[in-house]
């Protein structure tokens, strides 16, 4: 599913491929084991040309695949339900606010919700495949399209978080010195650029994806088939590109932008206790943004980097470490998708304006027990009324 390492674990052995010489003879295995090993070689796209550069090591595995798959399926179902509800809610509020006075990063939040919603809509397909032990019954076109939809929106989600961090800092720096007339068109161009870059970043792995027939079982697999001259090098290279684009570049930008923004808030805060309280709340939210990104993405990208290093032969792992890496890779990737549940909360529902619109549409508009029903009806309330309500909804 998505960006993943296609390690092969069977009940007989675990293959670890490194660039070296073949260090074992055929006499070390039974006929049945040799048959399955050669079948797995072919599935891994190893030919006589590149097989001589592979090191084969048998590692006993005590991992319960069925337990691992059950855990992943359960987590993905939970993420699907929560993520679908939260992002649909943020999108609904965002689209309903058309024509109302919007806050600065509204466009990024709306695009972020769209990206996360598209990610979670692909999860039932992956759950269906995992529940069948990795079997892909949907064909070649679905293999490519589902992965493309997943990967593009995963990158877009990360990039829109980066855009918000930079936009918020730039807004504070130029506050009161520009008319702001360029901001909406500029943000539209940035959003268009994010989607284009996300598509470009997703093309390489999607290009090599194929729905292939397994040689040891009547199942099909949706997996990349890389060029025969160096399949492991290609796989490691693509994984490293995901680490760079998904974490190594975004995280420093987010951290620096919000750190500078927090510093700006400190210097611009007056001696008013109310302003100091607002500044303290804002700094806590900025820290929350950084921590959420770090917690969601750092573990997965760290494991992905270690796996790529192992495939390139830079990091040598024992059998036990290889098994732990396999489990950690799949669990951290699954847990990283929690960002689809957290993003709509910290970037959407935690925002005062979003809560205001949400309460207006779901509560006040249909309230018959308070005088606010009349006040909040429609979208043309006065600025005084809006400001009063925003103050009431301040965290």
C-alpha positions as CSV (number, residue, x, y, z in Angstrom):
1,X,0.0,0.0,0.0
2,X,1.2,3.4,-0.9
3,X,4.9,4.0,-0.2
4,X,6.1,0.8,1.2
5,X,9.1,-1.6,1.1
6,X,8.2,-4.9,-0.4
7,X,10.1,-7.2,2.0
8,X,9.4,-10.9,1.5
9,X,8.6,-13.0,4.6
10,X,7.4,-16.5,4.3
11,X,7.0,-19.4,6.7
12,X,10.2,-20.8,5.4
13,X,12.6,-17.9,5.3
14,X,13.3,-14.2,5.0
15,X,15.3,-12.9,2.1
16,X,17.7,-10.1,2.7
17,X,19.3,-8.7,-0.5
18,X,22.5,-6.8,-0.5
19,X,25.1,-6.0,-3.2
20,X,27.7,-8.7,-2.7
21,X,28.5,-12.2,-3.7
22,X,26.2,-15.2,-3.3
23,X,27.3,-17.0,-0.1
24,X,25.4,-20.2,0.0
25,X,25.1,-23.3,-2.1
26,X,22.0,-25.1,-3.4
27,X,22.9,-28.2,-1.3
28,X,22.0,-26.3,1.8
29,X,18.2,-26.5,1.1
30,X,15.6,-29.1,0.4
31,X,13.9,-29.3,-3.0
32,X,10.8,-27.7,-1.7
33,X,12.7,-24.8,-0.2
34,X,14.7,-24.3,-3.4
35,X,11.5,-24.1,-5.4
36,X,10.0,-21.4,-3.3
37,X,13.3,-19.5,-3.1
38,X,13.6,-19.4,-6.9
39,X,9.9,-18.4,-7.2
40,X,10.6,-15.4,-4.8
41,X,13.7,-14.5,-6.8
42,X,11.6,-14.2,-9.9
43,X,8.9,-12.2,-8.1
44,X,11.7,-9.8,-6.9
45,X,12.7,-9.3,-10.5
46,X,16.1,-10.9,-10.1
47,X,17.6,-12.3,-13.2
48,X,20.8,-14.3,-13.9
49,X,22.5,-11.0,-14.6
50,X,21.9,-9.4,-11.2
51,X,21.5,-12.5,-9.1
52,X,25.3,-12.9,-9.0
53,X,25.4,-9.5,-7.1
54,X,23.0,-10.6,-4.4
55,X,23.7,-11.9,-1.0
56,X,21.1,-14.4,0.2
57,X,20.7,-14.9,3.9
58,X,18.0,-17.1,5.5
59,X,16.5,-15.7,8.7
60,X,13.9,-17.6,10.7
61,X,10.9,-15.4,11.4
62,X,8.6,-15.7,14.4
63,X,6.3,-12.9,13.2
64,X,2.6,-13.8,13.1
65,X,1.5,-12.4,9.7
66,X,-2.1,-12.8,10.5
67,X,-1.8,-10.8,13.7
68,X,0.1,-8.0,11.9
69,X,-2.5,-7.9,9.2
70,X,-5.4,-7.8,11.7
71,X,-3.7,-4.9,13.6
72,X,-3.2,-2.9,10.4
73,X,-6.7,-3.6,9.1
74,X,-8.2,-2.5,12.5
75,X,-6.1,0.7,12.6
76,X,-7.0,1.6,9.0
77,X,-10.7,1.1,9.5
78,X,-10.6,3.4,12.5
79,X,-8.6,6.0,10.6
80,X,-11.0,5.7,7.7
81,X,-14.1,6.4,9.9
82,X,-12.6,9.2,11.9
83,X,-10.7,10.8,9.0
84,X,-13.7,10.7,6.7
85,X,-16.0,12.3,9.3
86,X,-13.6,15.0,10.4
87,X,-12.3,16.0,7.0
88,X,-15.8,16.0,5.5
89,X,-16.9,18.3,8.3
90,X,-14.1,20.7,7.7
91,X,-14.8,20.7,4.0
92,X,-18.5,21.3,4.6
93,X,-17.9,24.2,6.8
94,X,-15.3,25.6,4.4
95,X,-17.5,25.4,1.4
96,X,-20.5,26.8,3.4
97,X,-18.3,29.8,4.3
98,X,-18.2,30.9,0.6
99,X,-18.9,34.6,0.6
100,X,-18.3,35.1,4.3
101,X,-15.3,36.8,5.7
102,X,-12.5,34.2,5.7
103,X,-9.3,34.0,7.7
104,X,-5.9,34.0,5.9
105,X,-5.1,30.3,5.5
106,X,-8.7,29.2,4.8
107,X,-7.8,28.1,1.3
108,X,-4.9,25.9,2.6
109,X,-7.1,24.4,5.2
110,X,-9.8,23.5,2.6
111,X,-7.2,22.0,0.3
112,X,-5.6,20.1,3.2
113,X,-9.1,18.6,4.1
114,X,-9.6,17.6,0.4
115,X,-6.2,15.9,0.3
116,X,-6.7,14.0,3.6
117,X,-10.2,13.0,2.6
118,X,-8.9,11.6,-0.7
119,X,-6.3,9.6,1.3
120,X,-8.8,8.0,3.6
121,X,-11.2,7.2,0.7
122,X,-8.5,4.8,-0.6
123,X,-8.1,2.9,2.7
124,X,-11.1,0.5,2.1
125,X,-9.3,-0.8,-1.0
126,X,-6.0,-1.4,0.9
127,X,-7.9,-3.0,3.8
128,X,-9.6,-5.3,1.4
129,X,-6.3,-6.3,-0.1
130,X,-4.7,-6.8,3.4
131,X,-7.6,-8.9,4.6
132,X,-6.9,-11.2,1.7
133,X,-3.2,-11.6,2.7
134,X,-2.0,-9.0,0.2
135,X,-4.0,-10.4,-2.8
136,X,-4.9,-7.7,-5.3
137,X,-8.1,-8.7,-7.1
138,X,-8.8,-5.3,-8.7
139,X,-6.5,-5.4,-11.8
140,X,-3.7,-3.3,-13.2
141,X,-5.6,-0.1,-13.8
142,X,-6.9,0.0,-10.2
143,X,-3.4,-0.8,-8.9
144,X,-2.0,2.3,-10.6
145,X,-4.9,4.7,-10.1
146,X,-5.5,3.8,-6.4
147,X,-1.8,4.2,-5.6
148,X,-1.6,7.5,-7.6
149,X,-4.6,8.9,-5.7
150,X,-3.1,7.8,-2.4
151,X,0.4,9.1,-3.1
152,X,-0.6,12.5,-4.7
153,X,-2.9,13.4,-1.8
154,X,-0.4,12.2,0.8
155,X,2.3,14.5,-0.6
156,X,-0.3,17.3,-1.0
157,X,-1.3,17.0,2.7
158,X,2.3,17.4,3.8
159,X,3.0,20.3,1.4
160,X,-0.1,22.2,2.4
161,X,1.0,22.0,6.1
162,X,4.3,23.5,5.0
163,X,2.5,26.3,3.1
164,X,0.4,27.2,6.1
165,X,3.5,27.6,8.3
166,X,5.3,29.8,5.8
167,X,2.1,31.8,5.0
168,X,1.4,32.5,8.7
169,X,4.9,33.8,9.3
170,X,5.0,36.0,6.2
171,X,1.6,37.4,7.1
172,X,2.9,38.5,10.5
173,X,6.1,40.0,9.0
174,X,4.3,42.1,6.5
175,X,1.2,42.9,8.7
176,X,0.2,46.5,8.1
177,X,2.7,47.1,5.3
178,X,0.8,45.7,2.3
179,X,-2.7,46.0,1.0
180,X,-3.1,42.2,0.8
181,X,-4.8,42.4,-2.6
182,X,-2.4,39.9,-4.0
183,X,-2.9,37.3,-1.2
184,X,-5.9,35.4,-2.5
185,X,-4.6,35.0,-6.1
186,X,-1.1,34.2,-4.7
187,X,-2.5,31.5,-2.5
188,X,-4.5,30.0,-5.4
189,X,-1.3,29.8,-7.4
190,X,0.6,28.2,-4.5
191,X,-2.2,25.6,-4.1
192,X,-2.1,24.8,-7.8
193,X,1.7,24.5,-7.6
194,X,1.4,22.1,-4.6
195,X,-0.9,19.8,-6.6
196,X,1.4,19.8,-9.6
197,X,4.4,19.0,-7.5
198,X,2.5,16.3,-5.7
199,X,1.6,14.6,-9.0
200,X,5.2,14.8,-10.2
201,X,6.6,13.3,-6.9
202,X,4.1,10.4,-7.2
203,X,4.8,9.5,-10.8
204,X,8.0,7.5,-10.5
205,X,6.7,4.7,-8.2
206,X,3.3,4.7,-9.9
207,X,5.0,4.2,-13.3
208,X,6.6,0.9,-12.2
209,X,3.6,-0.5,-10.4
210,X,2.1,-3.6,-11.8
211,X,-0.5,-6.2,-10.9
212,X,1.6,-9.4,-11.1
213,X,0.7,-13.0,-10.5
214,X,2.4,-14.7,-7.6
215,X,4.3,-17.9,-8.5
216,X,3.7,-19.5,-5.1
217,X,0.0,-19.1,-4.6
218,X,-3.0,-18.3,-6.7
219,X,-2.8,-14.6,-5.8
220,X,-2.0,-11.3,-7.6
221,X,0.1,-8.6,-6.1
222,X,0.1,-4.8,-6.7
223,X,3.8,-3.9,-6.4
224,X,6.5,-2.1,-8.4
225,X,8.6,-4.0,-10.9
226,X,11.8,-2.0,-11.3
227,X,14.4,-2.2,-14.1
228,X,16.3,-5.5,-14.1
229,X,19.8,-4.0,-13.9
230,X,19.4,-2.8,-10.3
231,X,15.9,-3.4,-8.8
232,X,17.0,-2.9,-5.1
233,X,18.8,0.3,-6.0
234,X,15.7,1.7,-7.6
235,X,13.6,0.7,-4.7
236,X,16.0,2.3,-2.2
237,X,16.3,5.4,-4.3
238,X,12.5,5.9,-4.5
239,X,12.3,5.4,-0.7
240,X,15.0,8.0,-0.1
241,X,13.1,10.5,-2.3
242,X,10.1,10.0,-0.1
243,X,12.2,10.6,3.0
244,X,13.5,13.9,1.5
245,X,10.2,15.2,0.1
246,X,8.1,13.9,3.0
247,X,10.2,14.9,6.0
248,X,13.8,16.1,5.5
249,X,12.6,19.2,3.7
250,X,9.1,19.9,5.2
251,X,10.0,19.5,8.9
252,X,12.8,22.1,9.0
253,X,10.7,24.6,7.1
254,X,7.7,24.1,9.5
255,X,9.9,24.3,12.6
256,X,11.8,27.4,11.4
257,X,8.6,29.2,10.3
258,X,6.7,28.6,13.5
259,X,9.8,29.3,15.7
260,X,10.2,32.7,13.9
261,X,6.5,33.3,14.2
262,X,6.6,32.6,17.9
263,X,9.5,35.0,18.3
264,X,7.6,37.7,16.4
265,X,4.6,37.2,18.7
266,X,6.8,37.7,21.7
267,X,8.3,41.0,20.4
268,X,4.9,42.3,19.2
269,X,2.9,41.5,22.3
270,X,2.0,44.6,24.3
271,X,1.9,44.7,28.1
272,X,-1.8,44.2,28.1
273,X,-2.7,41.0,30.1
274,X,-5.3,40.1,27.4
275,X,-2.8,40.3,24.6
276,X,-0.2,38.3,26.6
277,X,-2.8,35.6,27.1
278,X,-3.6,35.5,23.4
279,X,0.1,35.3,22.6
280,X,0.5,32.4,25.0
281,X,-2.4,30.5,23.4
282,X,-1.0,31.1,20.0
283,X,2.5,29.9,20.9
284,X,1.0,26.7,22.3
285,X,-0.8,26.1,19.0
286,X,2.4,26.7,17.1
287,X,4.2,24.1,19.2
288,X,1.2,21.8,18.7
289,X,1.6,22.1,14.9
290,X,5.3,21.1,15.1
291,X,4.8,18.2,17.5
292,X,1.9,16.8,15.5
293,X,3.9,16.7,12.3
294,X,6.9,15.2,14.1
295,X,4.9,12.5,15.9
296,X,3.0,11.5,12.8
297,X,5.9,11.4,10.3
298,X,9.2,11.1,12.1
299,X,8.9,7.4,13.1
300,X,7.9,6.2,9.6
301,X,10.5,8.2,7.7
302,X,13.2,7.0,10.2
303,X,12.3,3.4,9.6
304,X,12.0,4.0,5.8
305,X,15.5,5.5,5.8
306,X,16.9,2.6,7.8
307,X,15.3,0.2,5.3
308,X,16.7,2.0,2.3
309,X,20.2,2.0,3.9
310,X,19.9,-1.8,4.5
311,X,19.0,-2.4,0.9
312,X,22.0,-0.4,-0.2
313,X,24.2,-2.4,2.1
314,X,25.1,0.7,4.1
315,X,23.3,-0.6,7.2
316,X,23.9,-4.3,8.0
317,X,21.1,-5.9,10.1
318,X,20.9,-9.1,12.0
319,X,18.0,-11.5,11.3
320,X,16.2,-10.2,14.4
321,X,16.7,-6.6,13.4
322,X,15.4,-7.3,9.9
323,X,12.2,-8.8,11.3
324,X,11.8,-5.9,13.7
325,X,12.3,-3.5,10.8
326,X,9.7,-5.3,8.7
327,X,7.0,-5.0,11.4
328,X,8.1,-1.4,12.4
329,X,7.9,-0.3,8.7
330,X,4.3,-1.4,8.3
331,X,3.0,-0.3,11.7
332,X,4.7,3.2,11.5
333,X,3.3,3.7,8.0
334,X,-0.2,2.8,9.2
335,X,0.1,5.0,12.3
336,X,1.4,7.9,10.1
337,X,-2.0,8.0,8.5
338,X,-3.3,9.3,11.8
339,X,-2.4,12.7,10.4
340,X,-5.7,12.4,8.4
341,X,-7.5,12.4,11.7
342,X,-5.4,15.0,13.5
343,X,-5.0,17.6,10.7
344,X,-8.7,18.6,10.5
345,X,-8.8,19.1,14.3
346,X,-5.6,21.1,14.8
347,X,-5.8,23.1,11.6
348,X,-9.5,23.3,11.1
349,X,-11.8,22.7,14.1
350,X,-9.3,24.3,16.5
351,X,-9.5,27.5,14.6
352,X,-11.8,30.1,16.1
353,X,-13.4,31.1,12.8
354,X,-14.0,27.5,11.8
355,X,-15.7,26.7,15.2
356,X,-17.7,29.9,14.8
357,X,-19.0,28.8,11.4
358,X,-19.6,25.2,12.6
359,X,-21.6,26.4,15.6
360,X,-23.5,28.8,13.5
361,X,-24.5,26.2,10.9
362,X,-25.2,23.3,13.3
363,X,-26.5,25.0,16.4
364,X,-27.5,28.6,16.2
365,X,-29.2,28.4,12.8
366,X,-31.6,25.7,14.1
367,X,-31.9,27.0,17.7
368,X,-35.4,28.0,18.7
369,X,-34.6,28.5,22.4
370,X,-32.2,31.5,22.3
371,X,-32.2,34.9,20.6
372,X,-29.0,34.0,18.8
373,X,-30.9,32.0,16.2
374,X,-32.1,35.2,14.6
375,X,-28.7,36.9,15.0
376,X,-26.8,34.0,13.3
377,X,-29.2,33.3,10.5
378,X,-27.7,33.8,7.1
379,X,-24.2,34.9,6.2
380,X,-24.5,38.6,6.2
381,X,-24.1,39.3,10.0
382,X,-22.5,42.6,10.9
383,X,-18.8,42.7,11.8
384,X,-19.7,43.6,15.4
385,X,-21.9,40.5,15.8
386,X,-19.1,38.3,14.2
387,X,-16.4,39.8,16.5
388,X,-18.6,39.2,19.5
389,X,-19.2,35.6,18.6
390,X,-15.5,35.0,17.8
391,X,-14.6,36.3,21.3
392,X,-17.1,34.0,22.9
393,X,-15.5,31.1,21.0
394,X,-12.0,32.0,21.9
395,X,-10.2,28.9,23.5
